[in-house]
Amino acid sequence: MVKNAPILIPVVYLTACLVIALIRPRFRHFAYPVTLVAVSLASAISIGMLCLVIQYGIMRYQFGGWVPPIGIEYVIDPLSGFVLVVINAVACLVLIHSLNVNKVEMDQRLVPYYAVVMLFMLGLNGMVLTGDFFNLFVFLEISSLAAYGLIAVGSKGSAFAAFRYLILGTVGASLYLLGLGFLYLKTGSLNMADLAAIIPFVQPQKDPALIIALVLMTTGICIKMAIVPLHGWLPDAYTLAPSVTSSLIAPIGTKVAAYVLIRMLFGVYGVDVISREFPITFVLGWLAAAGIIYGSVMAIAQTELKRMLAYSSVAQVGYIGLGISMANPLGLIGAVLHVLNHAVMKACLFLVAANLRIQTGHSDISRFDHTYRVKMPWTMAAFTVAAISMIGLPPLAGFFSKWYLALGAIENSQWIFLGVILVSSLLNAVYFFRIIEKVYMKSPGDHAAKEEPAVKFGSVEPALSMLVPTIVFAVLLIGLGLFNALIVTRLILPMLPPGM
Amino acid sequence: MESILGHYVYWVIIALLCIGLYAIMFKKNLVKQVIGLSIFQTSVILFWVSSAVKWNATVPIYDPAYPLETTALYINPLPHTLMLTAIVVGVATLGVAFALLIIIFRRHRTLNEDKLIENMKEW
């Protein structure tokens, strides 16, 4: 049972996908409980596996008994176990929240929607679990194809946004495959652990093919991760997608790409190659820094909450990229911690945006005033907590990942990056306090009198199924902040690659 | 001359790659972009397939005429097998792309990128 645990998560998701797809339209409301069962099972399994891995070391599962590198294997080490817990737990809470949102936004399409959600989760989990680069490509495409479908069912422009994402995403995946071709030609292996052992003997600094492979694969992954010049698909896709899709994809989609990047750069090529012999981290660092500033400035310019959050995602992914690019332990701790923190923060903020959309029919920042706080005090409290965490005030979670990133920048003497982190915190403060100020201070003014209260469920808080996940995320942010030392020492330190 | 004739496969692949990228970046019609995408994917698949080509070698099934010591006489089947998967993935991508194009056309009555981006500002 424990030996076969790694395969259980994909099996659970695939089974759930098939079961949901078989539900007749008349019984479409059964899709929601099946989804919940699957995703909570997967969360429980991943939490159990993380505990086992921390205690007993790396778990491996070999397909069909073929010994790697000939066969495909699933590997769970502290890093992948951690990312598994993050994506499954966040998805679990977001999907609990989806009950009423989906009833309003896509009542007739519940069955296919939840079936595709299961496929999406399958793809992401597979990318994290696998120890084989080609298998990773297949799972990458599964999750991406599911994501295109999930985005395209949103508002009018969503199909076009999904199409642009499809073009960019497929180009990214093809570049990844091309790079993988070079890697395979030079080394004759696709297994990550095997490659990590072979690459030092091939000596990348003398062999341009391996460097080309590194560059092509990094570019492909960076498209998925939305590092700045390659972020074009993200704002429209997040904004125009249905509420559940954006609150599902925004917290975990780009994080898995970040995981793949960490795995490839540190787990396979190794710190020496990427930071000294061929400094790809130098390019990544400057692009990430540019992305942080660009995303924050663009977020200030937005007037719609979801679009603002989308640009803020571009900035936050930049933090993760910056942490990876530092190639020192503190930077990597900051990046991994930010994967967790940003997943929770962004999920909380997107759930608040969904609550606003369902309860008031819009998420237009200019129309916010203090009646929103009177109408939904808990939702707005959760928003405030998440916003303060995004800005990075202690004791909330967001502060600590930025703290480690800043320490990493100091250790490398990268003063400009340190400045970027500080400036972007101020920019975050500008665009979040703008909303908090409106919600807590601004009186409703004249335009509110003219506006009919476009409230669907009464002028109170959203339903419990929506309110509870939102508040749980907000409480989690406080908890993650308070216990961050525990998370870093128990979970993140064991995952640092050897030689760091 | 040697670098052109000796590696003509790679030059063809590079040409296909560039044609595909050109169509994706500069064509305004979304169907043409999808065609470009398909060419782009095909060039990557060709790269993998050409990498495992070997003259005067045989299929990777044990043949008494070729003793096991001469493994160089057998073709490596792995790149070709992997590309079967990649082709299937490409077909699935094309299917999703065309499904999206149908939705886009139904919603906006156009497949011209400029017009769609112009419309986009109103949503």
Interface residues (C-beta under 8 A of the other chain):
Chain A: F134 F137 V138 E141 L145 Y148 G149 A152 S155 K156 G157 A159 F160 A162 F163 L166 I167 T170 V171 A173 S174 L177 L178 G181 Y184 L185 D236 L240
Chain B: L21 I24 L30 Q33 V34 L37 F40 Q41 V44 F47 W48 S51 P79 L82 T85 A86 V89 A92 T93 V96 A97 L100 L101 I103 I104 R107 H108 L116 N119 M120 W123
